[in-house]
Amino acid sequence: MKELKIQDATKDELIQYFFTPDGFGGGFRIPAAKDSFLLWLKQKRDGQLLDAIDTSIDASQKALHEYIELVKQMNDEPDIDRKLEIAEKANKAYERYDKAEKRQAKLEKKLGY
């Protein structure tokens, strides 16, 4: 993640930091040191990125398991028309898996992994 500056903070983040007590998710260290605020801001944003990565991992794993199950069903199905229907569903599940994996990679790059 790039180095943050005070100008990178949103209005809501500044308000949360300077006017919300420390135990309730803010900083409330008036007058707060610039470095302290930037550290708080980085930790907050990194936490949000980690949550988004977890969500992407969950979506990817769910889609992958669905894909595997559909491929098994397709292989066991004797009817060719039904096989094609199942294959179409499997392709959609794989597309969801691929999309979630790409999102995860993008978020990890943003985080600096």
C-alpha positions as CSV (number, residue, x, y, z in Angstrom):
1,M,0.0,0.0,0.0
2,K,1.3,3.5,-0.8
3,E,2.5,5.8,1.9
4,L,-0.4,7.8,3.3
5,K,-0.6,11.5,3.9
6,I,-3.1,13.6,5.9
7,Q,-4.7,14.6,2.6
8,D,-5.5,11.0,1.8
9,A,-7.9,10.8,4.8
10,T,-11.6,11.2,4.1
11,K,-13.7,13.7,6.0
12,D,-15.4,10.8,7.9
13,E,-12.1,9.3,8.9
14,L,-10.8,12.6,10.2
15,I,-14.0,13.1,12.2
16,Q,-13.9,9.5,13.5
17,Y,-10.3,9.9,14.6
18,F,-10.4,13.3,16.2
19,F,-13.9,13.2,17.8
20,T,-14.6,9.5,18.7
21,P,-13.0,8.2,21.9
22,D,-10.2,5.7,21.6
23,G,-12.2,2.8,23.0
24,F,-15.0,3.3,20.4
25,G,-13.0,3.1,17.2
26,G,-11.5,6.5,17.1
27,G,-8.3,8.2,18.2
28,F,-9.4,11.2,20.4
29,R,-5.9,12.4,20.9
30,I,-6.3,16.1,20.4
31,P,-3.8,17.5,19.6
32,A,-2.9,14.3,17.8
33,A,0.5,13.8,16.2
34,K,0.5,13.5,12.4
35,D,2.4,10.2,12.6
36,S,-0.1,8.8,15.1
37,F,-3.0,9.6,12.9
38,L,-1.4,8.2,9.8
39,L,-0.6,4.9,11.6
40,W,-4.2,4.8,12.8
41,L,-5.4,5.5,9.2
42,K,-3.2,2.7,7.7
43,Q,-4.3,0.2,10.3
44,K,-8.0,1.0,9.6
45,R,-7.6,0.7,5.8
46,D,-5.5,-2.4,6.1
47,G,-8.2,-4.0,8.2
48,Q,-10.8,-3.1,5.6
49,L,-8.7,-4.7,2.9
50,L,-8.1,-7.8,5.0
51,D,-11.9,-8.1,5.5
52,A,-12.5,-7.7,1.7
53,I,-9.8,-10.4,1.0
54,D,-11.5,-12.8,3.4
55,T,-14.8,-12.2,1.6
56,S,-13.2,-12.9,-1.7
57,I,-11.6,-16.1,-0.4
58,D,-14.9,-17.3,0.9
59,A,-16.6,-16.6,-2.4
60,S,-13.9,-18.2,-4.4
61,Q,-13.9,-21.4,-2.3
62,K,-17.7,-21.7,-2.5
63,A,-17.7,-21.3,-6.2
64,L,-14.8,-23.8,-6.6
65,H,-16.7,-26.4,-4.5
66,E,-19.8,-25.8,-6.5
67,Y,-17.9,-26.2,-9.8
68,I,-16.3,-29.5,-8.6
69,E,-19.7,-30.9,-7.6
70,L,-21.3,-29.9,-10.9
71,V,-18.4,-31.5,-12.9
72,K,-19.0,-34.7,-10.9
73,Q,-22.7,-34.6,-11.6
74,M,-22.0,-34.0,-15.3
75,N,-19.7,-37.0,-15.5
76,D,-22.3,-39.2,-13.9
77,E,-25.2,-38.0,-16.0
78,P,-26.0,-40.4,-18.9
79,D,-28.4,-37.9,-20.7
80,I,-26.4,-35.7,-23.1
81,D,-28.9,-32.8,-22.9
82,R,-28.8,-32.8,-19.1
83,K,-24.9,-33.0,-19.3
84,L,-24.9,-29.8,-21.4
85,E,-27.2,-28.0,-18.8
86,I,-24.9,-29.1,-16.0
87,A,-21.8,-28.0,-17.9
88,E,-23.3,-24.6,-18.4
89,K,-23.9,-24.2,-14.7
90,A,-20.3,-25.5,-14.0
91,N,-18.9,-22.8,-16.4
92,K,-20.8,-20.1,-14.5
93,A,-19.5,-21.4,-11.2
94,Y,-16.0,-21.4,-12.6
95,E,-16.4,-17.8,-13.8
96,R,-17.5,-16.8,-10.3
97,Y,-14.4,-18.6,-8.9
98,D,-12.1,-16.9,-11.4
99,K,-13.6,-13.4,-10.7
100,A,-13.2,-13.9,-6.9
101,E,-9.6,-15.0,-7.3
102,K,-8.8,-12.0,-9.4
103,R,-10.4,-9.7,-6.9
104,Q,-8.4,-11.3,-4.1
105,A,-5.1,-10.9,-6.0
106,K,-5.9,-7.2,-6.7
107,L,-6.7,-6.6,-3.0
108,E,-3.6,-8.4,-1.9
109,K,-1.5,-6.3,-4.3
110,K,-3.1,-3.2,-2.9
111,L,-2.2,-4.4,0.6
112,G,1.3,-5.0,-0.4
113,Y,1.4,-8.8,-0.5
